[in-house]
Amino acid sequence: MHPAVRVWGRCAGVLGLLLLAGCSSPSPSGDSSPPVSRAVITTSPVDGSQNVPLDGGVKVTVEQGRLVSVRLADNRGNQLTGHISPDGASWIPDARLALTTPYQLNAVAKDREGLRSVNHTAFTTVTPEHTFAAFFTPEDGSTVGIGMPVSLHFNRPITERATVEHGIGVSARPSVPLRARWFGNQRLDIRPEKYWAPGTRVTLSLHLKDVEGAPGDYGTQQKDVHFTVGRSQISTVDLDGHRLTVRQGRRVVNTLPISAGDSEHLTYRGTMVISEKFEVTRMDSQTVGLGDEYDIKDVPHAMRLTQSGTFLHGNYWTPREVFGSANTSHGCIGLEDEKGGSGGSAAGWLFDHSLVGDVVEVHGHEGARVSADNGLSGWNLPWDQWHAMVDPAAH
């Protein structure tokens, strides 16, 4: 408890009375001191405290009186608002404090006689051991396909998921209902019930500065991210018929022959979303747990569908007659291409006409269904399951 700090009240009034009366006899008790306020102010934290928490660590109370004013300000003079309780007995701030910041707290109270009591307290808020950040998809200013969710990957495990969710906002024009879902404790995806409407403008607001995501781990980000949804394009893959059909809106704009996963490496079925595009990339079977089966250093026109390694990509090393007639890959969906890539090839055409966020729906009689957390594949979960929280230990 901070010792009560009392000051004389009515000093000027008492002095004035003495001057008017001239010489005066002392009181019967012999005490000639001015009256002292009975209001006793107590603050939490106490003066000089360090590592004060950002939430719930600051409170002012008074006994035998009512608070008149409370001012809480940081070392730059920025004042935090707060409110005095209806009975005048306590005060708390309305907002979170900032990390590693010195504050000064000044409180004034009056007792029943109107005598004032003041209290001055200085303290510093907590310095975090660690900070966390959210890496977001899509990028600021990008134009994306209708299947692009907002996907956040945190660099540290999040245990206070509800608190972190409260610091993240997603809005859309035109407005649609949005829901968030956690996959484990380091990934949060947000999407509408159905694919975005073309032309929708989406804003992701990260208000994570000083938000505690886990004990001792605080956020640092305070920014807005904007992206626009482009034209509607959905590519449908028929694994049994070895065909990929591209639709923009309701119109078929192209049909392309493909070769997908063979009987030992079946291609995933379900709804997937293009998450990355590479004009050329290296594909090494060791990175996807297939040993030394292949290492191709210059795969052209590659577009990622799953985090586990499923791509739509150009293929120049397989005979052309395979495309449209047989599935021979290790699980990817291949299209005819040339070494070095060619804009005139099937793979080159699809690459040039695709956006990150475009939907690829894969159908067939064989193959496992892609899991919702493998890439941007959350569309495989029904809407009534999308908002459910996921046990981090399950992933």
C-alpha positions, 0 to 999 in steps of 0.5 A: 500500500502506498502511504497516504499523501495529504495536503492542507486544504483551505490554507488561504481561507484559514490564513485570511481569517487569521489576518482578519482576527489579528492576534488569536489565542491558540486552540484549547488543544494547543494545535494551530495546524491547518485542517488536513483532508481525511481522504486517503488515496491508494494507487496500484502500482505503488510509486517506482514500480517496474514491469507493470502489466499492460492490462489490469495493473493500474487502479486508484481507490480512495477511502473517506472521500471521493475522487475528483480527477485522475490523470495518467500520461506517458513520458511524452505527455500522451494522456490515457482516458479512464473513468471514475466509478459512480460512487467516486471511490475508484478509477481505472484506465479505459485502454491498454498501456504501452510496452516499456513506457514510463507513466505518471499518475496523478490523483486528486480526491476530496473528503466530506469537508471539501478538503483535498488530498493528492497522490503522485505515482510514477511507474514503468510498464513491462519490457517483453522477453519476446515479441511475435509477428504475423506474416500475412497472405495476400500481400498489400496492394495485390489483386487476387482470385476469388478463393483467397482467404486471409491467412496469418502465420505467427512466428511464435505459438499463440496461447491467448487466441481470443485476445489476438483475434480481438486485435485482428479485423477484416472488412470487405466492400461489399460487406459479407459475413466473415469467420476465423479459424485456427489451425494449431496455435500459429495459423489463423485463416479468415474467409467468407462462407462462399468465394469472394465476389469479383471486385470486392475490396478487402482490408486486414487491420492488424492492431497487435501492438502490445497485445499479449499473445502468450505469457511474455510474448507481445505483438508489435504490428499496427498496420492495414493491408488492402487487397482487391478480388479480381475476375472470377476464375475456377479451374476444374481438374478431371483426374479420370479424363485427364483434362483441366477446364478453365471457367471465367464466370460461367464461360469456359475459356480453355480446356487443357490436357493434363497428366496427374499422379499415378497409382502410387502417388495419387493427386489430392482431390478437393478444392485448392487455391493457388498460393504461389507462382514461380516462372521457374523453380526447383523440385526435389523429391527429398523435400516431400519425402520421396527420397531420390526419385527426382531433382528437376532444377528448372520446372517452368510455370509452377503454381503451388496448390498445397504446402505438402508439395502439390503444384500445377506446373509445366512439364517438358521431360514427359512425352507430349502424348502422355498429356490428356491420356495417362497419369504419370506424375508423383502427385502434381498436375502437369501440363505440356511445356518446353524447357525454359518455358513458353508463353504459347504452351498449355502450361504457359497459357494457364500461368499467364491467365492465373492469379494467386487466389484462383480456385482449382477444384480437383475431381476423380474416383481415387485419391485422398481429400486434401486437408483444410490446413494443407495450403489454402484449402479451407474451402473443404470445411463446411461453413458451420465447422469453419469457426470451431477452435482447433486443439493446438496439440492436434496439429 
